[in-house]
Amino acid sequence: MQRFFVALRTIVAVVLAFLVTYALGVRAGTGPAPAVLSAALCVGLMRRPEDLTIRTVLQKLLTLPAVAVAAGAIGLAFLRLPWLGAALFTAGMGLSVALRAYGERWLRS
């Protein structure tokens, strides 16, 4: 039964992230792309459920906008300076893989 509530919490978080970002995107005139990104990021953040402590909630609340801003900056770099966008994208993907592999150890040290 607990797995059901974890899944339900994840679904609610993804839908809320999508709806809030979609509403902001409509207001800003950017379309649905940021909302899709926020839903994908939310799914990624919720894949590894943790205890709801103040630390984990704040960590996730800070991570989501930071990743979204970084993704937007990389997209802008792709438009203006494609070589820089490609370098930033490659570095970001490498950082993502490294954090997934070594993030727990890095946070504990």
MOZIWO-V313292 format. One record per residue. N is the residue number from 1. SS is DSSP state (H for helix, E for strand, - for the rest). PHI is phi in whole degrees, -180 to 180 (NA if undefined). PSI is psi in whole degrees, 0 to 359 (none if undefined). Layout:
((N SS PHI PSI) (N SS PHI PSI))
//
This chain:
((1 - NA 328) (2 H -67 325) (3 H -62 325) (4 H -62 315) (5 H -70 327) (6 H -66 316) (7 H -65 319) (8 H -64 317) (9 H -62 320) (10 H -65 315) (11 H -63 316) (12 H -62 317) (13 H -63 318) (14 H -65 314) (15 H -65 317) (16 H -65 318) (17 H -61 317) (18 H -63 312) (19 H -65 317) (20 H -65 314) (21 H -69 325) (22 H -65 317) (23 H -62 318) (24 H -67 321) (25 H -66 321) (26 H -64 316) (27 H -65 323) (28 H -86 348) (29 - 81 24) (30 - -94 348) (31 - 86 193) (32 - -85 354) (33 H -58 314) (34 H -63 329) (35 H -68 320) (36 H -66 319) (37 H -61 316) (38 H -65 322) (39 H -65 319) (40 H -65 319) (41 H -66 321) (42 H -65 318) (43 H -61 317) (44 H -63 319) (45 H -72 330) (46 H -90 356) (47 - -62 326) (48 - -111 85) (49 - -65 139) (50 - -125 169) (51 - -62 142) (52 - -83 84) (53 - -104 166) (54 H -59 320) (55 H -63 312) (56 H -70 322) (57 H -65 313) (58 H -63 321) (59 H -61 315) (60 H -72 325) (61 H -67 330) (62 H -84 328) (63 H -69 315) (64 H -60 307) (65 H -65 325) (66 H -64 317) (67 H -67 321) (68 H -65 318) (69 H -66 318) (70 H -63 318) (71 H -64 320) (72 H -64 319) (73 H -65 321) (74 H -66 319) (75 H -61 318) (76 H -64 320) (77 H -63 322) (78 H -61 323) (79 H -72 317) (80 H -87 312) (81 - -133 89) (82 H -56 323) (83 H -66 322) (84 H -70 319) (85 H -60 318) (86 H -65 319) (87 H -66 316) (88 H -65 320) (89 H -63 315) (90 H -64 317) (91 H -64 319) (92 H -64 320) (93 H -67 319) (94 H -63 320) (95 H -64 320) (96 H -61 315) (97 H -65 317) (98 H -65 319) (99 H -66 322) (100 H -67 323) (101 H -80 320) (102 H -121 5) (103 H -61 317) (104 H -63 316) (105 H -66 322) (106 H -67 320) (107 H -68 327) (108 H -77 336) (109 - -86 none))
//
